[in-house]
Amino acid sequence: MLLICAYFFGAELAAVYATVIVALALIPFFLLLENRKLSADALVPVAVMTAIAVAGRAAFYVVPGFKPIVAVIVLTGAAFGAGAGFLTGSLSMLCSNLLFGHGPWTPWQMFALGLVGFISGFLGKTKFGRKVPVLAVWGLIAGFLFGIIMDTWFILAFNRLSPAAAGGALLLGLPLNAVLAGATVIFIAVFGKPFLKILERAKQKYGLEKSV
């Protein structure tokens, strides 16, 4: 829909409007969390997982696309719920961009990774949603979902609005998105089980049996 509007009304104006809309889309999620009146104990795991996600992104800085950050958010959402997943995802991008640089892409990244965490939270409530193979499959999808959202920002921001240019931009981003999706699967497959055990103990320690 954004690309169609941009095609008819101009990329520059559409890119600004789209970024504002994405930024505003973050507000209901944060208001929802505000209304939940989370305790300080409930925020401790979110802060820890945010720090791990930021550190993971920084540690693999030299390898384009191959990052554990999406895997960390998937596991956080599955373990602690949709609210914690969204909060950890959005804050991870906000904080890590202090290292990598902020710009008009930041709200898009916050929304994209927050959405991954939010969906992961609902997946974690299902019967098989915390099984590592299930989370790995979702991680594969989540990696591409994050990439496609960011490709949409690129198309709007750099006026790639014709079908050929937009298609070219999506194809150009496909290898990097595939690397991110593959990395997410690998990290979940290798570290998912021990991570989930640690997070489950954290839930018991901080009395977070109800999903955040």
MDAnalysis code that builds the backbone (N, CA, C; Angstrom):
import MDAnalysis as mda
import numpy as np

u = mda.Universe.empty(636, n_residues=212, atom_resindex=np.repeat(np.arange(212), 3), trajectory=True)
u.add_TopologyAttr("name", ["N", "CA", "C"] * 212)
u.add_TopologyAttr("resid", np.arange(1, 213))
u.add_TopologyAttr("resname", ["MET", "LEU", "LEU", "ILE", "CYS", "ALA", "TYR", "PHE", "PHE", "GLY", "ALA", "GLU", "LEU", "ALA", "ALA", "VAL", "TYR", "ALA", "THR", "VAL", "ILE", "VAL", "ALA", "LEU", "ALA", "LEU", "ILE", "PRO", "PHE", "PHE", "LEU", "LEU", "LEU", "GLU", "ASN", "ARG", "LYS", "LEU", "SER", "ALA", "ASP", "ALA", "LEU", "VAL", "PRO", "VAL", "ALA", "VAL", "MET", "THR", "ALA", "ILE", "ALA", "VAL", "ALA", "GLY", "ARG", "ALA", "ALA", "PHE", "TYR", "VAL", "VAL", "PRO", "GLY", "PHE", "LYS", "PRO", "ILE", "VAL", "ALA", "VAL", "ILE", "VAL", "LEU", "THR", "GLY", "ALA", "ALA", "PHE", "GLY", "ALA", "GLY", "ALA", "GLY", "PHE", "LEU", "THR", "GLY", "SER", "LEU", "SER", "MET", "LEU", "CYS", "SER", "ASN", "LEU", "LEU", "PHE", "GLY", "HIS", "GLY", "PRO", "TRP", "THR", "PRO", "TRP", "GLN", "MET", "PHE", "ALA", "LEU", "GLY", "LEU", "VAL", "GLY", "PHE", "ILE", "SER", "GLY", "PHE", "LEU", "GLY", "LYS", "THR", "LYS", "PHE", "GLY", "ARG", "LYS", "VAL", "PRO", "VAL", "LEU", "ALA", "VAL", "TRP", "GLY", "LEU", "ILE", "ALA", "GLY", "PHE", "LEU", "PHE", "GLY", "ILE", "ILE", "MET", "ASP", "THR", "TRP", "PHE", "ILE", "LEU", "ALA", "PHE", "ASN", "ARG", "LEU", "SER", "PRO", "ALA", "ALA", "ALA", "GLY", "GLY", "ALA", "LEU", "LEU", "LEU", "GLY", "LEU", "PRO", "LEU", "ASN", "ALA", "VAL", "LEU", "ALA", "GLY", "ALA", "THR", "VAL", "ILE", "PHE", "ILE", "ALA", "VAL", "PHE", "GLY", "LYS", "PRO", "PHE", "LEU", "LYS", "ILE", "LEU", "GLU", "ARG", "ALA", "LYS", "GLN", "LYS", "TYR", "GLY", "LEU", "GLU", "LYS", "SER", "VAL"])
u.atoms.positions = np.array([
    [0.827, -1.196, 0.000],
    [0.000, 0.000, 0.000],
    [0.874, 1.263, 0.000],
    [1.931, 1.239, 0.830],
    [2.837, 2.388, 0.881],
    [3.500, 2.620, -0.471],
    [3.898, 1.528, -1.129],
    [4.568, 1.657, -2.421],
    [3.618, 2.194, -3.483],
    [2.352, 1.785, -3.438],
    [1.366, 2.280, -4.392],
    [1.144, 3.780, -4.203],
    [0.988, 4.199, -2.938],
    [0.811, 5.630, -2.642],
    [2.027, 6.429, -3.083],
    [3.201, 5.879, -2.830],
    [4.427, 6.577, -3.207],
    [4.519, 6.731, -4.719],
    [4.065, 5.730, -5.435],
    [4.142, 5.776, -6.900],
    [3.309, 6.926, -7.459],
    [2.165, 7.181, -6.830],
    [1.261, 8.215, -7.329],
    [1.549, 9.598, -6.743],
    [2.047, 9.650, -5.524],
    [2.186, 10.949, -4.851],
    [3.630, 11.395, -4.656],
    [4.601, 10.577, -5.044],
    [5.987, 10.983, -4.947],
    [6.698, 10.302, -3.797],
    [7.930, 9.904, -4.047],
    [8.664, 9.106, -3.073],
    [9.081, 9.899, -1.846],
    [9.532, 11.137, -2.061],
    [10.059, 11.887, -0.929],
    [8.988, 12.107, 0.135],
    [7.807, 12.580, -0.313],
    [6.715, 12.825, 0.626],
    [6.235, 11.511, 1.230],
    [6.142, 10.484, 0.415],
    [5.678, 9.188, 0.902],
    [6.649, 8.601, 1.910],
    [7.948, 8.768, 1.683],
    [8.941, 8.233, 2.609],
    [8.834, 8.900, 3.972],
    [8.628, 10.220, 3.959],
    [8.476, 10.944, 5.226],
    [7.221, 10.494, 5.945],
    [6.113, 10.452, 5.219],
    [4.853, 10.029, 5.823],
    [4.951, 8.596, 6.351],
    [5.574, 7.722, 5.566],
    [5.672, 6.321, 5.965],
    [6.493, 6.173, 7.241],
    [7.585, 6.920, 7.345],
    [8.414, 6.849, 8.541],
    [7.651, 7.365, 9.758],
    [6.888, 8.436, 9.564],
    [6.075, 8.960, 10.663],
    [5.024, 7.937, 11.082],
    [4.389, 7.305, 10.094],
    [3.366, 6.306, 10.392],
    [3.968, 5.127, 11.151],
    [5.136, 4.662, 10.717],
    [5.791, 3.548, 11.394],
    [6.156, 3.931, 12.830],
    [6.666, 5.166, 12.994],
    [7.011, 5.633, 14.339],
    [5.762, 5.697, 15.222],
    [4.655, 6.192, 14.665],
    [3.409, 6.268, 15.428],
    [2.866, 4.877, 15.744],
    [3.161, 3.921, 14.858],
    [2.686, 2.557, 15.082],
    [3.334, 1.930, 16.307],
    [4.480, 2.462, 16.718],
    [5.145, 1.949, 17.915],
    [4.396, 2.349, 19.185],
    [3.688, 3.485, 19.121],
    [3.073, 4.043, 20.329],
    [2.060, 3.113, 20.977],
    [1.113, 2.516, 20.210],
    [0.140, 1.637, 20.878],
    [0.775, 0.486, 21.635],
    [1.887, -0.050, 21.100],
    [2.554, -1.144, 21.784],
    [3.126, -0.681, 23.124],
    [3.774, 0.486, 23.115],
    [4.344, 0.991, 24.357],
    [3.258, 1.405, 25.344],
    [2.140, 1.925, 24.843],
    [1.020, 2.266, 25.727],
    [0.431, 1.013, 26.358],
    [0.373, -0.062, 25.568],
    [-0.120, -1.331, 26.099],
    [0.762, -1.817, 27.238],
    [2.061, -1.691, 27.045],
    [2.991, -2.104, 28.099],
    [2.892, -1.191, 29.303],
    [2.668, 0.104, 29.060],
    [2.512, 1.048, 30.154],
    [1.291, 0.694, 30.998],
    [0.210, 0.320, 30.329],
    [-1.012, -0.045, 31.052],
    [-0.858, -1.340, 31.833],
    [0.106, -2.177, 31.421],
    [0.317, -3.422, 32.145],
    [0.985, -3.179, 33.494],
    [1.572, -1.976, 33.669],
    [2.240, -1.607, 34.916],
    [3.268, -2.668, 35.323],
    [4.242, -2.863, 34.441],
    [5.253, -3.883, 34.677],
    [6.111, -3.515, 35.878],
    [6.419, -4.509, 36.688],
    [7.269, -4.280, 37.838],
    [8.721, -4.176, 37.400],
    [9.559, -3.700, 38.320],
    [10.985, -3.601, 38.012],
    [11.572, -4.979, 37.750],
    [11.113, -5.983, 38.499],
    [11.596, -7.344, 38.287],
    [11.259, -7.848, 36.894],
    [10.077, -7.481, 36.404],
    [9.661, -7.923, 35.077],
    [10.522, -7.316, 33.977],
    [11.083, -6.142, 34.247],
    [11.896, -5.468, 33.244],
    [13.343, -5.944, 33.243],
    [13.753, -6.637, 34.295],
    [15.138, -7.117, 34.361],
    [15.463, -8.063, 33.210],
    [14.653, -9.104, 32.965],
    [14.966, -9.981, 31.824],
    [14.956, -9.247, 30.487],
    [14.041, -8.290, 30.331],
    [13.990, -7.512, 29.095],
    [15.291, -6.739, 28.911],
    [15.765, -6.126, 29.985],
    [17.016, -5.368, 29.909],
    [18.193, -6.280, 29.584],
    [18.226, -7.455, 30.213],
    [19.323, -8.397, 29.979],
    [19.300, -8.899, 28.537],
    [18.118, -9.273, 28.044],
    [18.032, -9.782, 26.682],
    [18.311, -8.691, 25.650],
    [17.930, -7.458, 25.969],
    [18.264, -6.343, 25.089],
    [19.770, -6.175, 24.996],
    [20.444, -6.261, 26.144],
    [21.902, -6.142, 26.160],
    [22.554, -7.264, 25.364],
    [22.022, -8.484, 25.492],
    [22.567, -9.618, 24.739],
    [22.364, -9.414, 23.240],
    [21.183, -8.938, 22.867],
    [20.890, -8.699, 21.452],
    [21.822, -7.634, 20.876],
    [22.034, -6.554, 21.619],
    [22.924, -5.481, 21.164],
    [24.355, -5.998, 21.043],
    [24.799, -6.750, 22.056],
    [26.159, -7.290, 22.034],
    [26.344, -8.260, 20.876],
    [25.312, -9.065, 20.612],
    [25.404, -10.000, 19.506],
    [25.499, -9.305, 18.160],
    [24.733, -8.246, 17.997],
    [24.801, -7.485, 16.748],
    [26.173, -6.854, 16.577],
    [26.719, -6.335, 17.673],
    [28.031, -5.693, 17.612],
    [29.145, -6.714, 17.365],
    [29.037, -7.894, 17.992],
    [30.086, -8.905, 17.881],
    [30.249, -9.416, 16.460],
    [29.140, -9.452, 15.699],
    [29.183, -9.961, 14.335],
    [29.138, -8.821, 13.312],
    [29.608, -7.666, 13.720],
    [29.545, -6.478, 12.873],
    [30.257, -6.687, 11.544],
    [31.377, -7.417, 11.545],
    [32.194, -7.560, 10.336],
    [31.593, -8.553, 9.347],
    [30.563, -9.289, 9.761],
    [29.938, -10.274, 8.865],
    [28.575, -9.738, 8.429],
    [28.463, -9.197, 7.218],
    [27.200, -8.594, 6.784],
    [26.028, -9.582, 6.855],
    [24.989, -9.184, 7.570],
    [23.772, -9.981, 7.623],
    [23.779, -11.110, 8.624],
    [24.935, -11.677, 8.916],
    [25.007, -12.839, 9.812],
    [25.011, -12.348, 11.264],
    [23.816, -12.208, 11.821],
    [23.650, -11.645, 13.156],
    [22.717, -12.534, 13.991],
    [22.977, -12.629, 15.298],
    [22.098, -13.419, 16.168],
    [20.920, -12.634, 16.723],
    [20.790, -11.369, 16.358],
    [19.834, -10.495, 17.033],
    [18.389, -10.957, 16.839],
    [18.025, -11.414, 15.649],
    [16.648, -11.872, 15.432],
    [16.380, -13.135, 16.251],
    [17.358, -14.022, 16.334],
    [17.201, -15.239, 17.129],
    [16.967, -14.905, 18.598],
    [17.716, -13.942, 19.115],
    [17.547, -13.538, 20.514],
    [16.135, -13.021, 20.757],
    [15.617, -12.242, 19.839],
    [14.276, -11.675, 20.003],
    [13.208, -12.761, 19.884],
    [13.380, -13.696, 18.972],
    [12.435, -14.805, 18.840],
    [12.363, -15.595, 20.145],
    [13.512, -15.920, 20.713],
    [13.553, -16.693, 21.958],
    [12.982, -15.900, 23.124],
    [13.253, -14.608, 23.160],
    [12.718, -13.762, 24.230],
    [11.201, -13.703, 24.175],
    [10.668, -13.461, 22.989],
    [9.218, -13.414, 22.846],
    [8.559, -14.727, 23.199],
    [9.142, -15.837, 22.730],
    [8.569, -17.151, 23.003],
    [8.568, -17.452, 24.492],
    [9.599, -17.010, 25.194],
    [9.717, -17.317, 26.624],
    [8.898, -16.375, 27.501],
    [8.900, -15.089, 27.192],
    [8.323, -14.100, 28.095],
    [7.020, -13.469, 27.610],
    [6.630, -13.744, 26.367],
    [5.370, -13.203, 25.894],
    [5.529, -12.093, 24.876],
    [4.392, -11.702, 24.295],
    [4.383, -10.741, 23.194],
    [4.889, -9.365, 23.617],
    [4.488, -8.914, 24.804],
    [4.899, -7.592, 25.261],
    [6.397, -7.492, 25.448],
    [6.966, -8.484, 26.118],
    [8.416, -8.499, 26.336],
    [9.154, -8.661, 25.015],
    [8.590, -9.460, 24.113],
    [9.224, -9.649, 22.812],
    [9.278, -8.361, 22.019],
    [8.162, -7.639, 21.992],
    [8.141, -6.370, 21.262],
    [9.089, -5.358, 21.899],
    [9.027, -5.255, 23.213],
    [9.861, -4.267, 23.907],
    [11.340, -4.565, 23.703],
    [11.725, -5.819, 23.815],
    [13.125, -6.192, 23.629],
    [13.570, -5.946, 22.192],
    [12.721, -6.294, 21.240],
    [13.077, -6.084, 19.845],
    [13.268, -4.626, 19.494],
    [12.325, -3.797, 19.887],
    [12.406, -2.379, 19.532],
    [13.554, -1.688, 20.268],
    [13.735, -2.009, 21.547],
    [14.824, -1.390, 22.300],
    [16.188, -1.861, 21.820],
    [16.270, -3.102, 21.345],
    [17.545, -3.611, 20.837],
    [18.024, -2.790, 19.648],
    [17.103, -2.446, 18.757],
    [17.485, -1.636, 17.615],
    [17.775, -0.194, 18.020],
    [16.974, 0.334, 18.929],
    [17.205, 1.702, 19.389],
    [18.577, 1.826, 20.043],
    [18.918, 0.871, 20.889],
    [20.194, 0.937, 21.617],
    [21.380, 0.601, 20.721],
    [21.244, -0.427, 19.884],
    [22.382, -0.817, 19.051],
    [22.702, 0.230, 17.996],
    [21.717, 1.023, 17.611],
    [21.994, 2.082, 16.636],
    [22.781, 3.235, 17.239],
    [22.936, 3.243, 18.553],
    [23.890, 4.173, 19.154],
    [25.305, 3.844, 18.687],
    [25.526, 2.566, 18.357],
    [26.822, 2.130, 17.841],
    [26.884, 2.211, 16.321],
    [25.766, 1.851, 15.653],
    [25.776, 1.731, 14.207],
    [25.238, 2.961, 13.491],
    [24.624, 3.884, 14.236],
    [24.134, 5.111, 13.635],
    [22.622, 5.165, 13.523],
    [22.051, 6.258, 14.014],
    [20.613, 6.483, 13.912],
    [20.287, 7.234, 12.625],
    [19.068, 7.090, 12.200],
    [18.593, 7.772, 11.006],
    [17.116, 7.480, 10.815],
    [16.558, 7.867, 9.673],
    [15.135, 7.611, 9.423],
    [14.805, 6.125, 9.355],
    [15.829, 5.287, 9.234],
    [15.610, 3.836, 9.218],
    [15.363, 3.270, 10.612],
    [15.730, 4.010, 11.661],
    [15.627, 3.472, 13.018],
    [14.198, 3.098, 13.411],
    [13.183, 3.964, 13.200],
    [11.817, 3.540, 13.547],
    [11.376, 2.291, 12.795],
    [11.812, 2.159, 11.553],
    [11.474, 0.966, 10.774],
    [12.104, -0.275, 11.395],
    [13.371, -0.166, 11.782],
    [14.046, -1.297, 12.421],
    [13.389, -1.648, 13.750],
    [13.041, -0.624, 14.524],
    [12.394, -0.854, 15.806],
    [11.057, -1.567, 15.617],
    [10.293, -1.094, 14.630],
    [8.990, -1.711, 14.376],
    [9.150, -3.140, 13.866],
    [10.089, -3.333, 12.927],
    [10.267, -4.653, 12.311],
    [10.688, -5.699, 13.339],
    [11.698, -5.371, 14.153],
    [12.171, -6.349, 15.130],
    [11.197, -6.469, 16.297],
    [10.529, -5.373, 16.637],
    [9.492, -5.452, 17.661],
    [8.350, -6.342, 17.226],
    [7.982, -6.256, 15.943],
    [6.915, -7.104, 15.404],
    [7.315, -8.576, 15.473],
    [8.576, -8.865, 15.179],
    [9.073, -10.240, 15.287],
    [8.912, -10.760, 16.715],
    [9.301, -9.943, 17.690],
    [9.162, -10.353, 19.086],
    [7.720, -10.510, 19.503],
    [6.867, -9.630, 18.994],
    [5.441, -9.666, 19.332],
    [4.799, -10.956, 18.828],
    [5.066, -11.301, 17.584],
    [4.517, -12.531, 17.013],
    [5.097, -13.748, 17.728],
    [6.380, -13.685, 18.071],
    [7.017, -14.789, 18.786],
    [6.333, -15.059, 20.121],
    [5.865, -13.986, 20.758],
    [5.171, -14.141, 22.032],
    [3.892, -14.939, 21.895],
    [3.143, -14.689, 20.837],
    [1.920, -15.455, 20.605],
    [2.242, -16.893, 20.207],
    [3.312, -17.073, 19.447],
    [3.732, -18.417, 19.073],
    [4.114, -19.228, 20.312],
    [4.780, -18.569, 21.266],
    [5.215, -19.250, 22.482],
    [4.072, -19.742, 23.350],
    [2.876, -19.206, 23.144],
    [1.717, -19.632, 23.929],
    [1.045, -20.876, 23.363],
    [1.415, -21.257, 22.142],
    [0.805, -22.425, 21.521],
    [1.434, -23.704, 22.062],
    [0.822, -24.830, 21.726],
    [1.233, -26.118, 22.284],
    [2.678, -26.452, 21.944],
    [3.068, -26.193, 20.702],
    [4.415, -26.545, 20.266],
    [5.281, -25.312, 19.999],
    [4.814, -24.153, 20.442],
    [5.476, -22.903, 20.100],
    [6.845, -22.691, 20.697],
    [7.186, -23.477, 21.736],
    [8.512, -23.335, 22.342],
    [9.449, -24.470, 21.950],
    [9.037, -25.276, 21.000],
    [9.912, -26.315, 20.489],
    [10.943, -25.683, 19.565],
    [12.190, -26.101, 19.721],
    [13.271, -25.500, 18.942],
    [13.043, -25.620, 17.435],
    [12.611, -26.768, 16.901],
    [12.373, -26.835, 15.448],
    [11.310, -25.840, 14.968],
    [10.248, -25.684, 15.772],
    [9.194, -24.732, 15.406],
    [9.741, -23.312, 15.420],
    [10.502, -22.976, 16.452],
    [11.085, -21.638, 16.548],
    [12.107, -21.397, 15.438],
    [12.803, -22.445, 15.016],
    [13.774, -22.299, 13.932],
    [13.062, -21.969, 12.621],
    [11.940, -22.644, 12.371],
    [11.162, -22.349, 11.159],
    [10.638, -20.919, 11.205],
    [10.100, -20.524, 12.358],
    [9.628, -19.150, 12.500],
    [10.797, -18.164, 12.377],
    [11.954, -18.533, 12.891],
    [13.126, -17.675, 12.767],
    [13.507, -17.443, 11.313],
    [13.372, -18.484, 10.487],
    [13.635, -18.340, 9.057],
    [12.684, -17.324, 8.441],
    [11.403, -17.449, 8.776],
    [10.407, -16.504, 8.261],
    [10.665, -15.105, 8.807],
    [10.985, -15.027, 10.098],
    [11.201, -13.730, 10.748],
    [12.376, -12.984, 10.137],
    [13.427, -13.719, 9.773],
    [14.575, -13.077, 9.144],
    [14.202, -12.411, 7.836],
    [13.401, -13.098, 7.033],
    [12.945, -12.517, 5.776],
    [11.935, -11.392, 6.014],
    [11.085, -11.550, 7.019],
    [10.102, -10.503, 7.341],
    [10.809, -9.206, 7.696],
    [11.801, -9.288, 8.574],
    [12.574, -8.099, 8.944],
    [13.216, -7.479, 7.702],
    [13.815, -8.319, 6.867],
    [14.489, -7.810, 5.678],
    [13.549, -7.140, 4.702],
    [12.370, -7.722, 4.496],
    [11.410, -7.152, 3.549],
    [10.901, -5.803, 4.039],
    [10.670, -5.687, 5.346],
    [10.239, -4.393, 5.893],
    [11.311, -3.336, 5.657],
    [12.562, -3.700, 5.867],
    [13.639, -2.734, 5.663],
    [13.864, -2.459, 4.174],
    [13.634, -3.445, 3.333],
    [13.710, -3.210, 1.885],
    [12.633, -2.220, 1.446],
    [11.472, -2.295, 2.085],
    [10.401, -1.348, 1.780],
    [10.837, 0.074, 2.112],
    [11.514, 0.239, 3.257],
    [12.044, 1.565, 3.599],
    [13.033, 2.030, 2.535],
    [13.905, 1.137, 2.090],
    [14.907, 1.491, 1.085],
    [14.235, 1.940, -0.212],
    [13.201, 1.206, -0.639],
    [12.498, 1.538, -1.880],
    [11.873, 2.926, -1.797],
    [11.264, 3.235, -0.646],
    [10.651, 4.547, -0.462],
    [11.690, 5.651, -0.354],
    [12.713, 5.405, 0.444],
    [13.700, 6.445, 0.733],
    [14.535, 6.807, -0.482],
    [14.771, 5.836, -1.366],
    [15.659, 6.085, -2.505],
    [14.915, 6.056, -3.837],
    [13.593, 6.265, -3.756],
    [12.780, 6.491, -4.952],
    [12.902, 5.352, -5.975],
    [12.819, 4.128, -5.477],
    [12.827, 2.948, -6.355],
    [11.381, 2.469, -6.528],
    [10.563, 3.301, -7.184],
    [9.124, 3.082, -7.149],
    [8.566, 2.373, -8.370],
    [9.287, 2.391, -9.461],
    [8.786, 1.675, -10.626],
    [8.822, 0.179, -10.331],
    [7.964, -0.597, -10.970],
    [7.976, -2.043, -10.726],
    [9.357, -2.664, -10.915],
    [10.069, -2.209, -11.942],
    [11.391, -2.765, -12.212],
    [12.380, -2.402, -11.108],
    [12.341, -1.115, -10.692],
    [13.277, -0.674, -9.662],
    [12.959, -1.307, -8.316],
    [11.665, -1.382, -7.966],
    [11.274, -1.995, -6.697],
    [11.626, -3.479, -6.680],
    [11.344, -4.143, -7.815],
    [11.696, -5.560, -7.909],
    [13.193, -5.772, -7.823],
    [13.948, -4.866, -8.447],
    [15.398, -4.959, -8.386],
    [15.920, -4.763, -6.971],
    [15.308, -3.814, -6.247],
    [15.721, -3.573, -4.871],
    [15.440, -4.785, -3.986],
    [14.290, -5.411, -4.198],
    [13.949, -6.602, -3.413],
    [14.898, -7.756, -3.731],
    [15.226, -7.903, -5.030],
    [16.170, -8.956, -5.412],
    [17.564, -8.669, -4.862],
    [17.944, -7.383, -4.856],
    [19.248, -6.999, -4.335],
    [19.354, -7.310, -2.842],
    [18.241, -7.127, -2.130],
    [18.259, -7.388, -0.700],
    [18.085, -8.842, -0.335],
    [17.688, -9.677, -1.308],
    [17.397, -11.080, -1.026],
    [18.589, -11.853, -0.458],
    [19.793, -11.726, -1.010],
    [20.917, -12.483, -0.440],
    [21.204, -12.119, 1.013],
    [21.176, -10.808, 1.327],
    [21.431, -10.383, 2.701],
    [20.325, -10.870, 3.634],
    [19.082, -10.816, 3.150],
    [17.971, -11.319, 3.958],
    [18.091, -12.823, 4.182],
    [18.557, -13.532, 3.163],
    [18.742, -14.973, 3.288],
    [19.831, -15.299, 4.309],
    [20.883, -14.492, 4.328],
    [21.950, -14.694, 5.308],
    [21.419, -14.466, 6.722],
    [20.640, -13.394, 6.906],
    [20.065, -13.111, 8.222],
    [19.118, -14.227, 8.651],
    [18.264, -14.682, 7.722],
    [17.333, -15.760, 8.043],
    [18.084, -17.046, 8.372],
    [19.112, -17.357, 7.582],
    [19.908, -18.552, 7.848],
    [20.636, -18.480, 9.175],
    [21.193, -17.300, 9.481],
    [21.871, -17.116, 10.763],
    [20.901, -17.308, 11.918],
    [19.682, -16.809, 11.754],
    [18.673, -16.957, 12.807],
    [18.368, -18.422, 13.060],
    [18.222, -19.187, 11.996],
    [17.971, -20.627, 12.135],
    [19.135, -21.307, 12.849],
    [20.341, -20.974, 12.451],
    [21.525, -21.600, 13.050],
    [21.623, -21.288, 14.538],
    [21.457, -20.024, 14.895],
    [21.578, -19.645, 16.303],
    [20.472, -20.273, 17.155],
    [19.261, -20.352, 16.616],
    [18.176, -20.980, 17.369],
    [18.430, -22.479, 17.506],
    [18.892, -23.119, 16.432],
    [19.146, -24.555, 16.466],
    [20.257, -24.909, 17.458],
    [21.279, -24.065, 17.524],
    [22.436, -24.360, 18.390],
    [22.202, -23.924, 19.827],
    [21.657, -22.714, 19.994],
    [21.547, -22.139, 21.338],
    [20.121, -22.090, 21.882],
    [19.133, -22.478, 21.065],
    [17.748, -22.322, 21.482],
    [17.397, -23.075, 22.747],
    [17.754, -24.346, 22.812],
    [17.376, -25.163, 23.968],
    [17.989, -24.654, 25.270],
    [19.319, -24.425, 25.336],
    [19.874, -23.893, 26.594],
    [19.363, -22.496, 26.930],
    [19.145, -21.681, 25.910],
    [18.620, -20.328, 26.135],
    [17.246, -20.391, 26.774],
    [16.388, -21.241, 26.227],
    [15.033, -21.349, 26.758],
    [15.033, -21.871, 28.197],
    [15.946, -22.775, 28.513],
    [16.053, -23.271, 29.889],
    [16.448, -22.143, 30.837],
    [17.409, -21.328, 30.419],
    [17.850, -20.193, 31.245],
    [16.717, -19.197, 31.432],
    [16.003, -18.914, 30.346],
    [14.907, -17.956, 30.429],
    [13.766, -18.488, 31.290],
    [13.536, -19.790, 31.249],
    [12.496, -20.386, 32.081],
    [12.857, -20.259, 33.563],
    [14.126, -20.461, 33.882],
    [14.563, -20.282, 35.272],
    [14.432, -18.828, 35.693],
    [14.707, -17.908, 34.757],
    [14.565, -16.487, 35.066],
    [13.110, -16.143, 35.351],
    [12.193, -16.752, 34.593],
    [10.765, -16.525, 34.833],
    [10.371, -16.962, 36.239],
    [10.883, -18.107, 36.666],
    [10.573, -18.596, 37.997],
    [11.206, -17.731, 39.075],
    [12.429, -17.294, 38.830],
    [13.141, -16.476, 39.803],
    [12.446, -15.150, 40.032],
    [11.986, -14.517, 38.940],
    [11.370, -13.194, 39.056],
    [9.853, -13.253, 39.109],
    [9.304, -14.462, 39.238],
    [7.858, -14.590, 39.381],
    [7.104, -14.144, 38.147],
    [7.595, -14.523, 36.975],
    [7.000, -14.077, 35.723],
    [6.268, -15.227, 35.044],
    [5.554, -15.993, 35.816],
    [4.856, -17.125, 35.236],
    [3.805, -16.678, 34.238],
    [3.226, -15.501, 34.440],
    [2.333, -14.927, 33.446],
    [3.155, -14.154, 32.437],
    [2.877, -14.370, 31.165],
    [3.643, -13.722, 30.112],
    [3.527, -12.210, 30.223],
    [4.635, -11.536, 29.936],
    [4.650, -10.068, 30.001],
    [3.965, -9.512, 28.780],
])
